[in-house]
Amino acid sequence: QVGLVESGGGLVQAGGALRLSCTVSGRSFSRYGMGWFRQAPGKEREYLAVISWSDGRTHYSDSVKGRFTISRDIAENTVYLQLNSLKPEDTAVYYCAAGLAAVRQPAWRKSYESWGQGTQVVVSA
């Protein structure tokens, strides 16, 4: 089992930026894909991006491509999600997730075996 702890959420004005962090722990996760999702009140959990831990390949949902950037720091066991040009509709709880099938099927929630507790992002108009 992989442990995931998110941080970095907060309150930001529209047009601003935040960087979310996800600290990864546990058994070897070199074969895992690390993804970010978000869930707004009353809405389904939405896939945002995934990164292959082993080779850094990335994939993004169309809704955030060009505004959000996923990266990882292997030495720090951390996955990041840089959020730029934030909009009020980006307000949500953001979750980090890990899974062996995540790179092949990134948008499918069942591709992920482990989830963090989430970090709240609020974007004011």
N, C-alpha and C positions, 0 to 999 in steps of 0.2 A: 504494500500500500504506500502511496505517495502522499506526503503531507503538503498542504498548500496554505499559505497565509498571505492575504492581500493587504496592501496599505496604500496610502497616497490619495485617497478620496478627500473630498471637501467641497466647499462652496466657492464658485468662481463665476465671474460675470461672463455674459455672452461675448464671444470673440477671444476669450482667454484660453489658457492651456493648463493641463495637469499631466503629471506622469504617475501612473499606477505601477506598483511593484507587486510581485508575487514571489515570495521566498519558498523554495522547493526543498523538501527533506524526505528522507526515507531510503528505501532500497534503490538500486541502480535504475535510473530513469533515462539512460542514454537512448533507448529505442522509443521513447515517448514523444508524442506531440503535445505541446502546451498551448492551450487556447484561452481566449477571453470571450466571455458572454456578458450580456447585461439584461436586466429585467426592470422595466418600468412598472409602476403601480397599475394593476389591472390588465397587464399585457403578458404575452408569452415571453419566455426567456429567448433572447436573440443572439445568434452567433455573430461574432465580430471579426476574429482573426485567429490564426494558428501559426505556430512556428515549430519546425522540427528541431528537437534538442540536439540531435547528432550533427546535422549539416546546415542548420539555419534557414532552410527553405521556408518561405512564408506564403500565406494565402489570406485574402481579405474578403469580407462580404462587400458587395457593391455599395451598401449604405454608408460605409466608412472609408472606403478606398480613397486615398489621397489626403485624408484628414488625420487618420490614426496610424500609428506605426508600432508594430510589435518587434521586440528584440529580446535577446537573452544574453546573460553574462554567465558563462560556464564557471568561472572561478568563484563567483559569488552565489552560484545556485539560484539565480533570480531571473525571472521573466518580467519584462516591462511592457507597458502599453502607453505610448505617448499620445495624448489627446490634444489636438490642435483645433483652432477655429470652432470652439465649442458653441453649441446652440442650446436653447432651453429644452428642446426635445431630446437632448443627450442625457437629461436627468434620469438617473436609474441607479440600481445597485449593480456594481460590476463584479463579475466572478471570474476567477482563474480556474482552469480545469486541466486535467492531464489524462491522456489515454493512449494506448498502443495503436488504436485504429484512427487516431485523431487526424493524422496528416492525410490519410486516404479518404476519410469521410468527415471533414472538419465541421460541417454544420449539423451533423446528427448528434444529438445529446448522448445517445447510448454509446458513442465512440469514446466517451470519457468515463474512467472509473473513479476518479478522485476529483473533488470539488473543494474550493475554499469557502470561507464563510461570507465573503462578499465585502465590498467597500462602497460606501454611498458617495455618489457624485451628484451635486445639485448645481445647475447652471441657471443663474438669474438673468432675466431679460434686461 
